[in-house]
């Protein structure tokens, strides 16, 4: 079986590719040649290195891509679409220039919000994948990660969203601040996480006052690296949840991402009396790309 | 004139030395051989390289030091003194081991607080210098910096204190997070600082929600690096002030440090209706070391 189209999830650090026949995955591959390590002229070769044997000898191959590949400094800039709007519109995908005549690349744009200013690139395709599987969903999505996103969905549209630097803050503080002397790569202790998360949800200053205290607690009382890591994670995620409560207090939330991360968010939300369920995010980007691919196939 | 004692302010990145006769400075020198770059066995030579010609041919030279030189991993660990207590007690200075028989080194300990856990090392000597110049002061001190300290002083004693990672957070976010693409080393715009600082004092979530928005504002609306730097600084210092209001709402505060930094804190505090004055911190460590030096001279 040869693919009739190819799906790409091309982020800052990774490129994942699926050979598709309609909605069916024939095979998939991944590489570490993410957008962050490529100059604009290098994208085509990075793609060919991964999937050249999926291409026909003649004729064009439709390739649908999402993620940072469409950022300024990526292969080609795909201008943001402004919310409120459906998460993706395949007709607004941007053609990427290629020398190989077989490549017909369409990059899906990210979303922007004018005020408060915010952007996303890649998550919109996961959201589209979620909506394809849950048509008519009305409520909040949370996509935790380096830059967490809270999203309000209604009638198939992204109404508004808000980003938090929670994941990046955790990495910087744990590994590069004075707290590295205590935490570094220690695995967060779940009980310490839950306690600190609950305190950050009720004491709005905990995320400010509680950071240096982790180092002092280790020096004075021998706080373990695992407990310090758990508390840091709890302080930061708890502060994010406190600042996003207009999203999750209005109704049920779905937390989308890697299970070890979504579980943390769910733990704090349930303890705060909210309704929240988890959904593994790995397949959702492909589901969104598939929705776009089938839409475009239907047009041609 | 030959010195009769020597004062050292030996921090993580710098060593400053003063040749003293009583309370009078004969001369001073500095080097970049801070505690952070020295193994314990290397401190003696680093000191001799800077001030060997200040030592007598025979006899001992009293040397009083403060700062990270007394940390675990420094020359010798000077155990913290627990608050509430006077900021320094020269009799509790710790002797550092030296092969050169002329060196009589006394390292002043830092302060600790059991709950909430907190520590300081170096600032206690600046506080002692402030108290030597302002005996009987009753109120709050703020020592902004990499790890800002808020301190409650009463009857010559440090009653309690609280540390914030504000300066380190600013550096990490401006230069190492995604915000480096917008800010890096740009100089903060004062008007953007004041506006963001006021918002962070009233909206307790601004420091969470406002960070990624700086990057988005630059991408969507061309926010300048200077305005982004000003807003980041305002968000972080405003959040510190909100979390430290039990210190500055109770009465007048004195902000001690470099004038370009203390001015920022004063601006926001005055705008919030608080009483706050600035004091240049450069001379205060020496004033505290001098108080300790004279005390010990009076004893021998």
Interface residues (C-beta under 8 A of the other chain):
Chain A: X72 X80 X112 X113 X114 X116 X117 X118 X119 X147 X162 X163 X164 X165 X168 X169 X172 X173 X176 X177 X178 X204 X205 X207 X208 X209 X211 X212 X213 X215 X216 X217 X219 X220 X221 X223 X239 X240 X242 X243
Chain B: X72 X80 X112 X113 X114 X116 X117 X118 X119 X147 X162 X163 X164 X165 X168 X169 X172 X173 X176 X177 X178 X204 X205 X207 X208 X209 X211 X212 X213 X215 X216 X217 X219 X220 X221 X223 X239 X240 X242 X243
